[in-house]
Amino acid sequence: MRKLLLCALTGLAVLAVPATAPADQSHRPVCPGPANAGAALCHAHVVTDARGTPHVTPAPAGYGPAQFRTAYSLPSGAPAPQTIAIVDAYDSPSIAADLNAYSAAFGLPQCTTANPCFRKVNQNGVAGSYPRKDAGWALEIALDVEVAHAICPNCTILLVEAGSNSFSNLTAAVNTAARLGATQISNSYGGGEWSGETSVTAYNHPGIAITASSGDNGYGAEFPAADPHVVAVGGTTLTLGAGDAWAGETVWSGAGSGCSAYASAQAWQTSLGAWSLTGCGTKRAIADVAADADPATGAAVYDTTTYQGRSGWFKVGGTSLSAPLIAGVYALAGNAAGAAYPATLTYANRSALHDVTSGSNGTCSYVRMCKGLAGYDGPTGLGTPNGVGGF
């Protein structure tokens, strides 16, 4: 207990954030690619030293619950019971203990028998018979679970571990999450589009806010963010000011965006005033909304499943960070069950978001799809949270 308390106190000192964003930091993908056909890669990027070795610290060195909730003007909890499901591949054997260590460091509720706020199952919904351990996906799991808990401390977190990173297993896990009562489902992974993606039904669960990270390779569309039923989440560089107040955001250069090659756009997209400027025509545009994703302004993550020979406090970003963060915001709003497709809530209330108007994730024929501009743009969609009014 004394060790955890010391960690918490030290973490508060480390988390003092300057008014300007930190200089770019070296980082590497936790799940290096490319992805095989029919499979996905996790979208987490871990901060490294100049040699590419993951940087581990004795106390939190990235943004924590106070930074995210203050910057985005979020309430302290959801108004009604909510269950945020995290879908990832493979197993993290240490996640339950890691979540409680993270919670102790930041003063969040512990998930215990008396407060069963965390549950882990396999893709069939069974607590046990988990898939094999994978160190990269375990760090992804730690990021997703801990960020969801940070954003909504009174939510239940349901981790559903797919047997592998194949879309057949990941989609089975998504369906299991919906069957087990998830009100939000976060997916921090993606792979290449293919012609058969339009027949996938796993991401179509009306009344459940299903978020999908847009990708970390800059301009270019990935699946499942391309699925027209999900909330595709892009990425920003989040700058904090005094007292962790929001001081601005720009497009994170790695954030995915683009027009789907196969999926059709929904009416809530094509009705946008700037729709013709996207160049997507009748196809789905990515993203819908965004949040912090830059590893340089990434989240503090605690993981003791050894990754690259190291364990402890990592600093992690990627759109893997923004997807569970936005799932948590939908949980805080508590409105998803009342909307056939929760993305419509954001499109109908886009004036309640921070509009991101600068930065770029590459070059493209229609600059609105690869540059931060007033109104809708590809890398950040409609913008980032400014309270829960847009959700």
Protein Blocks (a to p, Z undefined) as FASTA:
>chain_A
ZZmmmmmmmmmmmmpccfbdcdddddddfbdcdddehiacdfbdcdddfkopacddfbdf
bdcfklmmmmnopafbdfbdcddddddehjdfklmmmmmmmmmmnopacddfklccbccd
dfkopaejiacddfklmmmmmmmmmmmmmmmmmbccdddddfblcfklmmmmmmmmmmno
pabdcddbdddddfklmmpcklmcghiacdddebjnbjadddfklpmkbccddddddddd
ehhiafbdcddfklgcdddfkbccdfklmmpmklmmnonomaccddfbdcdfbfklmccd
ddfbdgehiacjdddedjklmmmmmmmmmmmnopmmmpmblmlmmmmmmmmpccdfedce
bdcfblmlmcccehjdfklonbccedjklZZ
